[in-house]
Amino acid sequence: MSQTSDLVAARVRDVPDFPKPGIVFKDIAPLLSDGEAFGLLVDDIAKRHSGRVDVVAGIEARGFIFGAPVALALGLGFVPIRKAGKLPGDTIASTYSLEYGAAEVEVQADAFAPGARVLLIDDVLATGGTAAAACELIERGGAQVCGLEFVIELGFLDGRDRLGDRPVNAILTV
Ligand code: AMP
């Protein structure tokens, strides 16, 4: 394991049976509360994508926590991919299924410049439904997904399989 994956492994708390029985929730609060570890994680993601992307997108809500500082570290803008009904103006929407439940994500129709190279960030890759829906939005919006970054991947759920050939990296795979 890399130094960054060790940091994440030591600072993510497993919460059994949350938000419903049978789910082991990956609680990132201890990681966020450690400023040095949080900063090292953001720098690790940013340096691997420096010069390769034009904009960073994050998935509501915890993808915002990691995506916005990565965008700033790269000197780039940030696009929020939000749950349905939160964004004003023209939007593009996609529905998807979660490890627990179903939902819809949206992005503003003019969020991406044509052909923009997008780095997409979220905290956890579980079944891959959320990230696949977000990729679809980015691509329907006229941009391209040049990389996906997750802090934690639940490898046993095979979420990567839903993301096709797009380049996927997880700091820690469990
Ligand atoms: P999925 O669409 O199944 O890949 O689910 C990913 C989304 O749900 C991410 O935005 C995560 O924040 C959240 N999520 C799914 N499973 C978990 C889990 N076990 N612990 C924490 N967050 C999760």
Backbone and ligand atoms as CSV (ligand in chain L), in Angstrom:
chain,resi,resn,atom,element,x,y,z
A,1,MET,N,N,0.840,-1.198,0.000
A,1,MET,CA,C,0.000,0.000,0.000
A,1,MET,C,C,0.878,1.253,0.000
A,2,SER,N,N,0.385,2.318,-0.650
A,2,SER,CA,C,1.115,3.579,-0.654
A,2,SER,C,C,0.932,4.273,0.698
A,3,GLN,N,N,1.746,5.318,0.903
A,3,GLN,CA,C,1.629,6.096,2.142
A,3,GLN,C,C,0.225,6.693,2.262
A,4,THR,N,N,-0.312,7.162,1.127
A,4,THR,CA,C,-1.650,7.780,1.172
A,4,THR,C,C,-2.728,6.745,1.485
A,5,SER,N,N,-2.600,5.555,0.936
A,5,SER,CA,C,-3.622,4.551,1.256
A,5,SER,C,C,-3.523,4.118,2.714
A,6,ASP,N,N,-2.300,4.092,3.257
A,6,ASP,CA,C,-2.150,3.811,4.699
A,6,ASP,C,C,-2.868,4.875,5.539
A,7,LEU,N,N,-2.698,6.145,5.118
A,7,LEU,CA,C,-3.346,7.254,5.846
A,7,LEU,C,C,-4.859,7.072,5.845
A,8,VAL,N,N,-5.394,6.736,4.667
A,8,VAL,CA,C,-6.847,6.570,4.555
A,8,VAL,C,C,-7.296,5.369,5.384
A,9,ALA,N,N,-6.563,4.253,5.261
A,9,ALA,CA,C,-6.967,3.037,5.990
A,9,ALA,C,C,-7.028,3.289,7.489
A,10,ALA,N,N,-6.106,4.106,7.988
A,10,ALA,CA,C,-6.060,4.364,9.436
A,10,ALA,C,C,-7.120,5.358,9.889
A,11,ARG,N,N,-7.715,6.095,8.930
A,11,ARG,CA,C,-8.613,7.192,9.329
A,11,ARG,C,C,-10.031,7.056,8.773
A,12,VAL,N,N,-10.384,5.922,8.254
A,12,VAL,CA,C,-11.783,5.699,7.849
A,12,VAL,C,C,-12.375,4.679,8.809
A,13,ARG,N,N,-13.551,5.042,9.323
A,13,ARG,CA,C,-14.181,4.234,10.372
A,13,ARG,C,C,-15.323,3.424,9.759
A,14,ASP,N,N,-15.349,2.140,10.008
A,14,ASP,CA,C,-16.458,1.295,9.558
A,14,ASP,C,C,-17.615,1.398,10.550
A,15,VAL,N,N,-18.793,1.753,10.047
A,15,VAL,CA,C,-19.982,1.833,10.910
A,15,VAL,C,C,-20.976,0.778,10.421
A,16,PRO,N,N,-21.074,-0.357,11.125
A,16,PRO,CA,C,-21.970,-1.423,10.664
A,16,PRO,C,C,-23.439,-1.018,10.744
A,17,ASP,N,N,-24.227,-1.524,9.796
A,17,ASP,CA,C,-25.683,-1.355,9.798
A,17,ASP,C,C,-26.124,0.102,9.727
A,18,PHE,N,N,-25.386,0.934,8.984
A,18,PHE,CA,C,-25.785,2.318,8.726
A,18,PHE,C,C,-25.653,2.580,7.238
A,19,PRO,N,N,-26.647,3.224,6.602
A,19,PRO,CA,C,-27.907,3.743,7.151
A,19,PRO,C,C,-29.004,2.695,7.269
A,20,LYS,N,N,-28.690,1.425,6.892
A,20,LYS,CA,C,-29.685,0.370,7.130
A,20,LYS,C,C,-28.968,-0.952,7.361
A,21,PRO,N,N,-29.656,-1.948,7.922
A,21,PRO,CA,C,-29.003,-3.208,8.263
A,21,PRO,C,C,-28.288,-3.826,7.057
A,22,GLY,N,N,-27.093,-4.347,7.300
A,22,GLY,CA,C,-26.327,-5.020,6.256
A,22,GLY,C,C,-25.326,-4.134,5.540
A,23,ILE,N,N,-25.452,-2.802,5.666
A,23,ILE,CA,C,-24.505,-1.884,5.034
A,23,ILE,C,C,-23.411,-1.530,6.044
A,24,VAL,N,N,-22.159,-1.629,5.607
A,24,VAL,CA,C,-21.047,-1.125,6.432
A,24,VAL,C,C,-20.665,0.241,5.874
A,25,PHE,N,N,-21.031,1.284,6.583
A,25,PHE,CA,C,-20.817,2.651,6.120
A,25,PHE,C,C,-19.371,3.052,6.361
A,26,LYS,N,N,-18.733,3.616,5.331
A,26,LYS,CA,C,-17.353,4.097,5.442
A,26,LYS,C,C,-17.393,5.557,5.884
A,27,ASP,N,N,-17.107,5.797,7.152
A,27,ASP,CA,C,-17.196,7.132,7.740
A,27,ASP,C,C,-15.851,7.838,7.588
A,28,ILE,N,N,-15.848,8.920,6.772
A,28,ILE,CA,C,-14.598,9.644,6.500
A,28,ILE,C,C,-14.327,10.771,7.494
A,29,ALA,N,N,-15.198,10.929,8.503
A,29,ALA,CA,C,-15.028,12.044,9.446
A,29,ALA,C,C,-13.645,12.056,10.102
A,30,PRO,N,N,-13.098,10.906,10.536
A,30,PRO,CA,C,-11.758,10.969,11.161
A,30,PRO,C,C,-10.678,11.437,10.177
A,31,LEU,N,N,-10.819,11.099,8.915
A,31,LEU,CA,C,-9.864,11.563,7.893
A,31,LEU,C,C,-9.963,13.080,7.721
A,32,LEU,N,N,-11.185,13.591,7.630
A,32,LEU,CA,C,-11.388,15.030,7.423
A,32,LEU,C,C,-10.899,15.840,8.614
A,33,SER,N,N,-10.991,15.248,9.793
A,33,SER,CA,C,-10.612,16.015,10.995
A,33,SER,C,C,-9.098,16.062,11.184
A,34,ASP,N,N,-8.349,15.306,10.383
A,34,ASP,CA,C,-6.885,15.325,10.441
A,34,ASP,C,C,-6.385,16.168,9.270
A,35,GLY,N,N,-6.078,17.432,9.542
A,35,GLY,CA,C,-5.734,18.372,8.476
A,35,GLY,C,C,-4.543,17.915,7.649
A,36,GLU,N,N,-3.541,17.321,8.299
A,36,GLU,CA,C,-2.356,16.900,7.552
A,36,GLU,C,C,-2.708,15.755,6.593
A,37,ALA,N,N,-3.451,14.762,7.093
A,37,ALA,CA,C,-3.829,13.624,6.252
A,37,ALA,C,C,-4.733,14.079,5.101
A,38,PHE,N,N,-5.687,14.968,5.413
A,38,PHE,CA,C,-6.609,15.493,4.397
A,38,PHE,C,C,-5.807,16.199,3.294
A,39,GLY,N,N,-4.852,17.027,3.714
A,39,GLY,CA,C,-4.024,17.764,2.748
A,39,GLY,C,C,-3.175,16.837,1.898
A,40,LEU,N,N,-2.588,15.803,2.507
A,40,LEU,CA,C,-1.768,14.858,1.742
A,40,LEU,C,C,-2.606,14.110,0.713
A,41,LEU,N,N,-3.825,13.766,1.096
A,41,LEU,CA,C,-4.722,13.068,0.174
A,41,LEU,C,C,-5.069,13.959,-1.026
A,42,VAL,N,N,-5.431,15.210,-0.741
A,42,VAL,CA,C,-5.770,16.156,-1.820
A,42,VAL,C,C,-4.560,16.354,-2.740
A,43,ASP,N,N,-3.369,16.534,-2.164
A,43,ASP,CA,C,-2.165,16.733,-2.984
A,43,ASP,C,C,-1.860,15.510,-3.830
A,44,ASP,N,N,-2.073,14.321,-3.255
A,44,ASP,CA,C,-1.808,13.077,-3.980
A,44,ASP,C,C,-2.695,12.990,-5.229
A,45,ILE,N,N,-3.974,13.290,-5.059
A,45,ILE,CA,C,-4.888,13.244,-6.212
A,45,ILE,C,C,-4.501,14.317,-7.224
A,46,ALA,N,N,-4.271,15.542,-6.728
A,46,ALA,CA,C,-3.990,16.661,-7.642
A,46,ALA,C,C,-2.732,16.407,-8.454
A,47,LYS,N,N,-1.677,15.910,-7.827
A,47,LYS,CA,C,-0.408,15.809,-8.570
A,47,LYS,C,C,-0.490,14.756,-9.676
A,48,ARG,N,N,-1.326,13.737,-9.500
A,48,ARG,CA,C,-1.449,12.717,-10.543
A,48,ARG,C,C,-2.245,13.199,-11.754
A,49,HIS,N,N,-2.962,14.318,-11.604
A,49,HIS,CA,C,-3.775,14.808,-12.722
A,49,HIS,C,C,-3.321,16.181,-13.222
A,50,SER,N,N,-2.250,16.698,-12.657
A,50,SER,CA,C,-1.780,18.028,-13.034
A,50,SER,C,C,-1.462,18.091,-14.534
A,51,GLY,N,N,-2.013,19.089,-15.207
A,51,GLY,CA,C,-1.764,19.279,-16.635
A,51,GLY,C,C,-2.571,18.356,-17.531
A,52,ARG,N,N,-3.351,17.459,-16.945
A,52,ARG,CA,C,-4.078,16.462,-17.752
A,52,ARG,C,C,-5.574,16.742,-17.834
A,53,VAL,N,N,-6.089,17.637,-17.000
A,53,VAL,CA,C,-7.532,17.898,-16.988
A,53,VAL,C,C,-7.791,19.403,-17.021
A,54,ASP,N,N,-9.036,19.760,-17.435
A,54,ASP,CA,C,-9.409,21.168,-17.543
A,54,ASP,C,C,-10.318,21.625,-16.416
A,55,VAL,N,N,-11.003,20.678,-15.785
A,55,VAL,CA,C,-11.976,21.022,-14.750
A,55,VAL,C,C,-12.180,19.795,-13.856
A,56,VAL,N,N,-12.575,20.052,-12.600
A,56,VAL,CA,C,-12.854,18.961,-11.663
A,56,VAL,C,C,-14.353,18.969,-11.362
A,57,ALA,N,N,-14.963,17.786,-11.374
A,57,ALA,CA,C,-16.369,17.649,-10.987
A,57,ALA,C,C,-16.446,16.765,-9.750
A,58,GLY,N,N,-17.372,17.076,-8.850
A,58,GLY,CA,C,-17.570,16.271,-7.646
A,58,GLY,C,C,-19.027,15.903,-7.508
A,59,ILE,N,N,-19.279,14.732,-6.918
A,59,ILE,CA,C,-20.648,14.235,-6.751
A,59,ILE,C,C,-21.129,14.559,-5.337
A,60,GLU,N,N,-22.352,15.171,-5.259
A,60,GLU,CA,C,-22.941,15.523,-3.971
A,60,GLU,C,C,-23.083,14.296,-3.077
A,61,ALA,N,N,-22.799,14.378,-1.827
A,61,ALA,CA,C,-22.250,15.540,-1.160
A,61,ALA,C,C,-20.771,15.362,-0.847
A,62,ARG,N,N,-20.368,14.133,-0.573
A,62,ARG,CA,C,-18.981,13.995,-0.095
A,62,ARG,C,C,-17.961,14.144,-1.208
A,63,GLY,N,N,-18.401,14.016,-2.466
A,63,GLY,CA,C,-17.486,14.309,-3.571
A,63,GLY,C,C,-17.113,15.787,-3.632
A,64,PHE,N,N,-17.967,16.652,-3.050
A,64,PHE,CA,C,-17.634,18.085,-3.002
A,64,PHE,C,C,-16.461,18.328,-2.048
A,65,ILE,N,N,-16.452,17.550,-0.953
A,65,ILE,CA,C,-15.442,17.778,0.099
A,65,ILE,C,C,-14.041,17.535,-0.448
A,66,PHE,N,N,-13.916,16.530,-1.324
A,66,PHE,CA,C,-12.594,16.220,-1.894
A,66,PHE,C,C,-12.385,16.936,-3.229
A,67,GLY,N,N,-13.438,17.084,-4.006
A,67,GLY,CA,C,-13.290,17.647,-5.349
A,67,GLY,C,C,-12.909,19.117,-5.344
A,68,ALA,N,N,-13.532,19.917,-4.481
A,68,ALA,CA,C,-13.255,21.360,-4.503
A,68,ALA,C,C,-11.795,21.667,-4.132
A,69,PRO,N,N,-11.229,21.064,-3.073
A,69,PRO,CA,C,-9.813,21.358,-2.798
A,69,PRO,C,C,-8.860,20.820,-3.865
A,70,VAL,N,N,-9.215,19.709,-4.516
A,70,VAL,CA,C,-8.366,19.215,-5.619
A,70,VAL,C,C,-8.388,20.237,-6.761
A,71,ALA,N,N,-9.582,20.779,-7.074
A,71,ALA,CA,C,-9.668,21.798,-8.130
A,71,ALA,C,C,-8.783,22.994,-7.790
A,72,LEU,N,N,-8.854,23.466,-6.570
A,72,LEU,CA,C,-8.039,24.620,-6.173
A,72,LEU,C,C,-6.556,24.300,-6.250
A,73,ALA,N,N,-6.183,23.088,-5.813
A,73,ALA,CA,C,-4.766,22.691,-5.858
A,73,ALA,C,C,-4.255,22.661,-7.294
A,74,LEU,N,N,-5.147,22.372,-8.244
A,74,LEU,CA,C,-4.763,22.319,-9.660
A,74,LEU,C,C,-4.932,23.672,-10.350
A,75,GLY,N,N,-5.493,24.656,-9.632
A,75,GLY,CA,C,-5.755,25.961,-10.245
A,75,GLY,C,C,-6.903,25.907,-11.236
A,76,LEU,N,N,-7.839,24.973,-11.021
A,76,LEU,CA,C,-8.949,24.765,-11.959
A,76,LEU,C,C,-10.289,25.069,-11.300
A,77,GLY,N,N,-11.330,25.144,-12.126
A,77,GLY,CA,C,-12.682,25.315,-11.619
A,77,GLY,C,C,-13.274,23.987,-11.173
A,78,PHE,N,N,-14.430,24.105,-10.500
A,78,PHE,CA,C,-15.120,22.946,-9.938
A,78,PHE,C,C,-16.576,22.963,-10.393
A,79,VAL,N,N,-17.088,21.798,-10.805
A,79,VAL,CA,C,-18.496,21.655,-11.199
A,79,VAL,C,C,-19.179,20.695,-10.229
A,80,PRO,N,N,-20.245,21.153,-9.541
A,80,PRO,CA,C,-20.994,20.248,-8.674
A,80,PRO,C,C,-22.013,19.410,-9.455
A,81,ILE,N,N,-21.961,18.095,-9.246
A,81,ILE,CA,C,-22.995,17.196,-9.768
A,81,ILE,C,C,-23.920,16.929,-8.598
A,82,ARG,N,N,-25.177,17.389,-8.726
A,82,ARG,CA,C,-26.057,17.462,-7.563
A,82,ARG,C,C,-27.214,16.493,-7.633
A,83,LYS,N,N,-27.827,16.275,-6.475
A,83,LYS,CA,C,-29.047,15.488,-6.441
A,83,LYS,C,C,-30.165,16.295,-7.110
A,84,ALA,N,N,-31.191,15.608,-7.574
A,84,ALA,CA,C,-32.242,16.250,-8.373
A,84,ALA,C,C,-32.894,17.410,-7.643
A,85,GLY,N,N,-33.208,18.468,-8.401
A,85,GLY,CA,C,-33.996,19.577,-7.877
A,85,GLY,C,C,-33.219,20.664,-7.179
A,86,LYS,N,N,-31.892,20.603,-7.172
A,86,LYS,CA,C,-31.097,21.589,-6.431
A,86,LYS,C,C,-30.528,22.689,-7.321
A,87,LEU,N,N,-30.460,22.429,-8.630
A,87,LEU,CA,C,-29.767,23.369,-9.514
A,87,LEU,C,C,-30.758,24.201,-10.313
A,88,PRO,N,N,-30.533,25.516,-10.423
A,88,PRO,CA,C,-31.408,26.374,-11.238
A,88,PRO,C,C,-31.054,26.296,-12.721
A,89,GLY,N,N,-31.997,26.739,-13.550
A,89,GLY,CA,C,-31.745,26.832,-14.994
A,89,GLY,C,C,-31.866,25.490,-15.690
A,90,ASP,N,N,-31.331,25.433,-16.927
A,90,ASP,CA,C,-31.391,24.187,-17.704
A,90,ASP,C,C,-30.447,23.164,-17.114
A,91,THR,N,N,-30.953,21.957,-16.914
A,91,THR,CA,C,-30.116,20.892,-16.353
A,91,THR,C,C,-30.253,19.623,-17.192
A,92,ILE,N,N,-29.278,18.735,-17.011
A,92,ILE,CA,C,-29.324,17.390,-17.593
A,92,ILE,C,C,-29.410,16.440,-16.405
A,93,ALA,N,N,-30.283,15.411,-16.485
A,93,ALA,CA,C,-30.492,14.509,-15.350
A,93,ALA,C,C,-30.264,13.060,-15.747
A,94,SER,N,N,-29.885,12.254,-14.743
A,94,SER,CA,C,-29.723,10.817,-14.962
A,94,SER,C,C,-30.114,10.080,-13.680
A,95,THR,N,N,-30.916,9.017,-13.801
A,95,THR,CA,C,-31.289,8.242,-12.615
A,95,THR,C,C,-30.357,7.044,-12.473
A,96,TYR,N,N,-30.231,6.575,-11.246
A,96,TYR,CA,C,-29.300,5.474,-10.975
A,96,TYR,C,C,-29.721,4.760,-9.699
A,97,SER,N,N,-29.150,3.536,-9.500
A,97,SER,CA,C,-29.426,2.804,-8.256
A,97,SER,C,C,-28.194,2.839,-7.363
A,98,LEU,N,N,-28.438,2.917,-6.073
A,98,LEU,CA,C,-27.381,2.981,-5.065
A,98,LEU,C,C,-27.191,1.621,-4.406
A,99,GLU,N,N,-26.113,1.496,-3.606
A,99,GLU,CA,C,-25.986,0.315,-2.751
A,99,GLU,C,C,-27.207,0.260,-1.825
A,100,TYR,N,N,-27.691,1.439,-1.434
A,100,TYR,CA,C,-28.910,1.506,-0.626
A,100,TYR,C,C,-29.857,2.549,-1.222
A,101,GLY,N,N,-30.798,2.108,-2.073
A,101,GLY,CA,C,-31.820,3.006,-2.606
A,101,GLY,C,C,-31.606,3.386,-4.058
A,102,ALA,N,N,-32.364,4.389,-4.511
A,102,ALA,CA,C,-32.257,4.889,-5.879
A,102,ALA,C,C,-32.295,6.409,-5.838
A,103,ALA,N,N,-31.728,7.047,-6.864
A,103,ALA,CA,C,-31.647,8.510,-6.843
A,103,ALA,C,C,-31.432,9.042,-8.246
A,104,GLU,N,N,-31.359,10.378,-8.327
A,104,GLU,CA,C,-31.160,11.055,-9.607
A,104,GLU,C,C,-30.104,12.131,-9.410
A,105,VAL,N,N,-29.206,12.261,-10.373
A,105,VAL,CA,C,-28.216,13.341,-10.312
A,105,VAL,C,C,-28.433,14.295,-11.479
A,106,GLU,N,N,-28.002,15.536,-11.267
A,106,GLU,CA,C,-28.179,16.582,-12.283
A,106,GLU,C,C,-26.932,17.439,-12.376
A,107,VAL,N,N,-26.755,18.017,-13.560
A,107,VAL,CA,C,-25.712,19.026,-13.739
A,107,VAL,C,C,-26.299,20.130,-14.604
A,108,GLN,N,N,-25.796,21.333,-14.456
A,108,GLN,CA,C,-26.281,22.419,-15.305
A,108,GLN,C,C,-25.843,22.178,-16.745
A,109,ALA,N,N,-26.740,22.442,-17.686
A,109,ALA,CA,C,-26.500,22.088,-19.094
A,109,ALA,C,C,-25.263,22.782,-19.660
A,110,ASP,N,N,-24.939,23.972,-19.124
A,110,ASP,CA,C,-23.783,24.712,-19.660
A,110,ASP,C,C,-22.552,24.595,-18.757
A,111,ALA,N,N,-22.526,23.557,-17.914
A,111,ALA,CA,C,-21.448,23.450,-16.918
A,111,ALA,C,C,-20.072,23.209,-17.539
A,112,PHE,N,N,-20.039,22.480,-18.649
A,112,PHE,CA,C,-18.751,22.083,-19.226
A,112,PHE,C,C,-18.538,22.734,-20.586
A,113,ALA,N,N,-17.333,23.227,-20.807
A,113,ALA,CA,C,-16.974,23.707,-22.141
A,113,ALA,C,C,-16.924,22.493,-23.082
A,114,PRO,N,N,-17.255,22.679,-24.379
A,114,PRO,CA,C,-17.227,21.548,-25.313
A,114,PRO,C,C,-15.845,20.874,-25.311
A,115,GLY,N,N,-15.859,19.558,-25.135
A,115,GLY,CA,C,-14.602,18.797,-25.162
A,115,GLY,C,C,-13.760,18.888,-23.914
A,116,ALA,N,N,-14.239,19.570,-22.876
A,116,ALA,CA,C,-13.436,19.736,-21.650
A,116,ALA,C,C,-13.030,18.378,-21.085
A,117,ARG,N,N,-11.797,18.319,-20.577
A,117,ARG,CA,C,-11.289,17.093,-19.935
A,117,ARG,C,C,-11.634,17.182,-18.444
A,118,VAL,N,N,-12.435,16.233,-17.983
A,118,VAL,CA,C,-12.993,16.309,-16.628
A,118,VAL,C,C,-12.385,15.234,-15.728
A,119,LEU,N,N,-11.990,15.640,-14.534
A,119,LEU,CA,C,-11.634,14.700,-13.462
A,119,LEU,C,C,-12.836,14.620,-12.526
A,120,LEU,N,N,-13.392,13.417,-12.364
A,120,LEU,CA,C,-14.582,13.222,-11.529
A,120,LEU,C,C,-14.176,12.590,-10.192
A,121,ILE,N,N,-14.679,13.167,-9.096
A,121,ILE,CA,C,-14.255,12.728,-7.762
A,121,ILE,C,C,-15.464,12.401,-6.879
A,122,ASP,N,N,-15.353,11.291,-6.147
A,122,ASP,CA,C,-16.333,10.985,-5.097
A,122,ASP,C,C,-15.603,10.281,-3.952
A,123,ASP,N,N,-16.284,10.138,-2.836
A,123,ASP,CA,C,-15.606,9.522,-1.681
A,123,ASP,C,C,-15.540,8.005,-1.811
A,124,VAL,N,N,-16.687,7.374,-2.147
A,124,VAL,CA,C,-16.761,5.902,-2.139
A,124,VAL,C,C,-17.267,5.391,-3.490
A,125,LEU,N,N,-16.568,4.411,-4.060
A,125,LEU,CA,C,-17.081,3.658,-5.212
A,125,LEU,C,C,-17.660,2.361,-4.660
A,126,ALA,N,N,-18.988,2.247,-4.736
A,126,ALA,CA,C,-19.649,1.032,-4.243
A,126,ALA,C,C,-20.105,0.227,-5.466
A,127,THR,N,N,-21.391,0.302,-5.838
A,127,THR,CA,C,-21.850,-0.446,-7.022
A,127,THR,C,C,-21.476,0.246,-8.328
A,128,GLY,N,N,-21.059,1.502,-8.245
A,128,GLY,CA,C,-20.680,2.255,-9.444
A,128,GLY,C,C,-21.840,2.970,-10.123
A,129,GLY,N,N,-23.057,2.796,-9.613
A,129,GLY,CA,C,-24.216,3.420,-10.256
A,129,GLY,C,C,-24.152,4.938,-10.248
A,130,THR,N,N,-23.741,5.515,-9.133
A,130,THR,CA,C,-23.673,6.977,-9.027
A,130,THR,C,C,-22.633,7.528,-9.990
A,131,ALA,N,N,-21.451,6.934,-9.968
A,131,ALA,CA,C,-20.371,7.436,-10.821
A,131,ALA,C,C,-20.703,7.237,-12.292
A,132,ALA,N,N,-21.340,6.105,-12.641
A,132,ALA,CA,C,-21.713,5.869,-14.032
A,132,ALA,C,C,-22.720,6.926,-14.492
A,133,ALA,N,N,-23.682,7.264,-13.621
A,133,ALA,CA,C,-24.673,8.295,-13.965
A,133,ALA,C,C,-23.986,9.648,-14.126
A,134,ALA,N,N,-23.019,9.944,-13.266
A,134,ALA,CA,C,-22.289,11.222,-13.360
A,134,ALA,C,C,-21.463,11.279,-14.650
A,135,CYS,N,N,-20.833,10.166,-15.020
A,135,CYS,CA,C,-20.073,10.119,-16.283
A,135,CYS,C,C,-20.994,10.383,-17.467
A,136,GLU,N,N,-22.184,9.771,-17.409
A,136,GLU,CA,C,-23.146,9.949,-18.501
A,136,GLU,C,C,-23.525,11.429,-18.631
A,137,LEU,N,N,-23.721,12.103,-17.480
A,137,LEU,CA,C,-24.060,13.531,-17.514
A,137,LEU,C,C,-22.947,14.340,-18.151
A,138,ILE,N,N,-21.710,14.049,-17.735
A,138,ILE,CA,C,-20.551,14.793,-18.253
A,138,ILE,C,C,-20.459,14.614,-19.767
A,139,GLU,N,N,-20.636,13.380,-20.214
A,139,GLU,CA,C,-20.487,13.088,-21.645
A,139,GLU,C,C,-21.665,13.641,-22.447
A,140,ARG,N,N,-22.880,13.558,-21.882
A,140,ARG,CA,C,-24.032,14.180,-22.563
A,140,ARG,C,C,-23.891,15.689,-22.593
A,141,GLY,N,N,-23.177,16.241,-21.614
A,141,GLY,CA,C,-22.927,17.683,-21.560
A,141,GLY,C,C,-21.830,18.127,-22.516
A,142,GLY,N,N,-21.257,17.186,-23.283
A,142,GLY,CA,C,-20.289,17.553,-24.317
A,142,GLY,C,C,-18.838,17.494,-23.871
A,143,ALA,N,N,-18.583,16.998,-22.652
A,143,ALA,CA,C,-17.216,16.921,-22.138
A,143,ALA,C,C,-16.756,15.461,-22.110
A,144,GLN,N,N,-15.518,15.236,-21.676
A,144,GLN,CA,C,-14.994,13.868,-21.613
A,144,GLN,C,C,-14.440,13.589,-20.218
A,145,VAL,N,N,-14.675,12.365,-19.746
A,145,VAL,CA,C,-14.182,11.968,-18.422
A,145,VAL,C,C,-12.763,11.431,-18.603
A,146,CYS,N,N,-11.787,12.199,-18.116
A,146,CYS,CA,C,-10.376,11.793,-18.292
A,146,CYS,C,C,-9.850,11.029,-17.089
A,147,GLY,N,N,-10.592,11.044,-15.994
A,147,GLY,CA,C,-10.174,10.283,-14.829
A,147,GLY,C,C,-11.253,10.287,-13.780
A,148,LEU,N,N,-11.322,9.180,-13.023
A,148,LEU,CA,C,-12.206,9.117,-11.857
A,148,LEU,C,C,-11.346,8.786,-10.655
A,149,GLU,N,N,-11.548,9.516,-9.575
A,149,GLU,CA,C,-10.805,9.281,-8.341
A,149,GLU,C,C,-11.781,9.063,-7.191
A,150,PHE,N,N,-11.505,8.008,-6.434
A,150,PHE,CA,C,-12.299,7.707,-5.242
A,150,PHE,C,C,-11.341,7.571,-4.066
A,151,VAL,N,N,-11.813,7.955,-2.899
A,151,VAL,CA,C,-10.981,7.755,-1.711
A,151,VAL,C,C,-10.997,6.279,-1.341
A,152,ILE,N,N,-12.178,5.653,-1.396
A,152,ILE,CA,C,-12.330,4.244,-1.022
A,152,ILE,C,C,-13.141,3.520,-2.094
A,153,GLU,N,N,-12.683,2.338,-2.457
A,153,GLU,CA,C,-13.425,1.473,-3.385
A,153,GLU,C,C,-13.820,0.197,-2.644
A,154,LEU,N,N,-15.091,-0.149,-2.731
A,154,LEU,CA,C,-15.553,-1.425,-2.170
A,154,LEU,C,C,-15.415,-2.456,-3.281
A,155,GLY,N,N,-14.235,-3.067,-3.350
A,155,GLY,CA,C,-13.874,-3.896,-4.498
A,155,GLY,C,C,-14.811,-5.063,-4.725
A,156,PHE,N,N,-15.393,-5.582,-3.657
A,156,PHE,CA,C,-16.264,-6.762,-3.770
A,156,PHE,C,C,-17.571,-6.449,-4.498
A,157,LEU,N,N,-17.888,-5.157,-4.704
A,157,LEU,CA,C,-19.117,-4.793,-5.428
A,157,LEU,C,C,-18.879,-4.586,-6.930
A,158,ASP,N,N,-17.607,-4.681,-7.356
A,158,ASP,CA,C,-17.271,-4.605,-8.791
A,158,ASP,C,C,-17.799,-3.336,-9.482
A,159,GLY,N,N,-17.806,-2.220,-8.752
A,159,GLY,CA,C,-18.304,-0.959,-9.323
A,159,GLY,C,C,-17.546,-0.523,-10.563
A,160,ARG,N,N,-16.263,-0.873,-10.655
A,160,ARG,CA,C,-15.467,-0.480,-11.832
A,160,ARG,C,C,-16.061,-1.004,-13.116
A,161,ASP,N,N,-16.715,-2.168,-13.021
A,161,ASP,CA,C,-17.250,-2.781,-14.235
A,161,ASP,C,C,-18.290,-1.890,-14.906
A,162,ARG,N,N,-18.921,-0.998,-14.131
A,162,ARG,CA,C,-19.953,-0.127,-14.710
A,162,ARG,C,C,-19.363,1.138,-15.305
A,163,LEU,N,N,-18.038,1.290,-15.169
A,163,LEU,CA,C,-17.419,2.543,-15.611
A,163,LEU,C,C,-16.681,2.395,-16.934
A,164,GLY,N,N,-16.800,1.224,-17.551
A,164,GLY,CA,C,-16.243,1.008,-18.883
A,164,GLY,C,C,-14.737,1.182,-18.915
A,165,ASP,N,N,-14.260,1.843,-19.990
A,165,ASP,CA,C,-12.817,2.014,-20.199
A,165,ASP,C,C,-12.277,3.273,-19.529
A,166,ARG,N,N,-13.117,3.999,-18.826
A,166,ARG,CA,C,-12.646,5.264,-18.242
A,166,ARG,C,C,-11.606,4.963,-17.160
A,167,PRO,N,N,-10.559,5.788,-17.052
A,167,PRO,CA,C,-9.492,5.506,-16.086
A,167,PRO,C,C,-9.960,5.745,-14.642
A,168,VAL,N,N,-9.932,4.683,-13.840
A,168,VAL,CA,C,-10.434,4.746,-12.462
A,168,VAL,C,C,-9.277,4.515,-11.494
A,169,ASN,N,N,-9.195,5.339,-10.455
A,169,ASN,CA,C,-8.235,5.094,-9.374
A,169,ASN,C,C,-8.929,5.246,-8.033
A,170,ALA,N,N,-8.608,4.344,-7.117
A,170,ALA,CA,C,-9.072,4.489,-5.732
A,170,ALA,C,C,-7.825,4.526,-4.844
A,171,ILE,N,N,-7.846,5.439,-3.880
A,171,ILE,CA,C,-6.702,5.534,-2.976
A,171,ILE,C,C,-6.596,4.232,-2.167
A,172,LEU,N,N,-7.739,3.745,-1.701
A,172,LEU,CA,C,-7.764,2.506,-0.906
A,172,LEU,C,C,-8.867,1.599,-1.426
A,173,THR,N,N,-8.528,0.369,-1.765
A,173,THR,CA,C,-9.543,-0.615,-2.164
A,173,THR,C,C,-9.666,-1.651,-1.048
A,174,VAL,N,N,-10.915,-1.860,-0.609
A,174,VAL,CA,C,-11.139,-2.844,0.462
A,174,VAL,C,C,-12.049,-3.941,-0.050
L,1,AMP,P1,P,-22.709,3.505,-5.655
L,1,AMP,O1,O,-23.558,4.266,-6.618
L,1,AMP,O2,O,-23.327,2.220,-5.217
L,1,AMP,O3,O,-21.288,3.322,-6.187
L,1,AMP,O4,O,-22.622,4.365,-4.332
L,1,AMP,C1,C,-21.734,5.415,-4.226
L,1,AMP,C2,C,-22.305,6.585,-3.488
L,1,AMP,O5,O,-23.002,6.192,-2.313
L,1,AMP,C3,C,-21.185,7.503,-3.057
L,1,AMP,O6,O,-21.602,8.839,-3.326
L,1,AMP,C4,C,-21.026,7.247,-1.576
L,1,AMP,O7,O,-20.937,8.466,-0.889
L,1,AMP,C5,C,-22.252,6.475,-1.149
L,1,AMP,N1,N,-21.964,5.157,-0.537
L,1,AMP,C6,C,-22.301,3.955,-1.051
L,1,AMP,N2,N,-21.943,2.956,-0.240
L,1,AMP,C7,C,-21.326,3.534,0.805
L,1,AMP,C8,C,-20.706,3.031,1.989
L,1,AMP,N3,N,-20.651,1.702,2.263
L,1,AMP,N4,N,-20.158,3.922,2.853
L,1,AMP,C9,C,-20.217,5.248,2.588
L,1,AMP,N5,N,-20.785,5.786,1.497
L,1,AMP,C10,C,-21.338,4.946,0.614
